[in-house]
């Protein structure tokens, strides 16, 4: 249901966060390397045929010039979520953010924060959940679990600093 692509294997430590959250939410995905600059024919074929393989959302991570998300969005009819990656040749990730964010009208790419592939996975799940009640229910449980985790941490801090809390 979700395609996760990245420009290089050096992006895998970041992009695996999307795969991990999709695994947690029991959403099928494929994960591969598709370089806009080094394998443009592969990128074109991937983007052109993804919907035929049952992909509903594409998460594309790229660093530096970060053309992959936008180029894929220009070819596919599917929603694309761009993950700007702070790479070794990056300008603190700003070059990646701007390359993904500043798309021309007609070629939208949803963009998450630098290295925020986990959020891209969650956004893909929410997108799928809009029309799939089972995924929507898993997403609601995920949000509930986040709330419970924070509440547990509040109690720990309260015990450590009992005079520091007014609630």
C-alpha positions, 0 to 999 in steps of 0.5 A, spaced: 500 500 500 505 504 501 512 505 497 518 507 500 523 510 496 530 513 497 535 516 493 541 512 496 542 507 501 545 512 506 538 514 507 536 508 509 537 509 517 532 515 516 527 512 511 527 505 516 523 509 521 517 510 516 518 502 515 518 501 522 511 505 524 508 502 518 510 495 520 507 497 527 501 499 524 500 493 520 500 497 513 504 493 507 509 497 504 515 496 499 522 499 500 527 500 495 532 505 492 530 510 486 535 515 485 533 521 481 540 523 478 543 516 478 537 512 475 532 516 472 529 511 468 528 507 474 525 513 477 520 514 471 518 507 471 517 506 479 513 513 479 509 511 472 507 504 475 506 504 482 499 505 482 498 499 478 502 495 483 497 497 488 501 502 491 496 508 494 501 513 497 509 514 496 514 516 501 520 519 498 526 521 502 532 525 499 538 529 501 542 535 498 538 537 491 533 532 493 529 532 486 526 525 488 520 527 491 518 532 486 520 528 480 516 522 482 510 527 484 510 529 477 509 522 474 505 519 479 497 520 480 499 518 487 500 522 493 507 523 495 510 525 501 517 528 501 522 527 507 528 532 506 534 528 509 540 532 512 546 528 508 553 529 508 553 534 502 547 538 505 546 545 508 543 543 515 538 540 511 535 547 508 537 545 501 533 538 501 527 542 505 526 547 499 527 542 494 522 538 496 517 544 499 518 549 493 514 545 488 510 548 482 503 549 482 500 542 480 505 538 482 504 537 490 509 534 495 507 533 502 513 535 506 515 533 513 521 535 517 528 534 516 529 526 517 522 525 520 521 519 516 517 516 522 512 522 521 511 521 513 509 514 515 504 516 520 501 521 515 501 515 509 497 511 515 492 517 516 492 518 508 490 511 507 485 511 514 481 516 510 478 511 506 480 504 510 476 504 517 481 498 519 487 503 518 483 509 521 482 505 527 489 502 528 491 510 527 486 512 533 489 506 537 496 509 536 494 516 538 491 513 544 498 510 546 502 516 545 497 520 550 498 514 555 505 514 554 506 522 555 501 521 561 506 516 564 512 520 563 508 526 567 507 521 573 514 520 573 516 527 573 511 528 578 514 523 583 521 526 582 519 533 583 512 533 587 512 541 589 513 543 581 506 541 579 500 545 580 496 539 577 
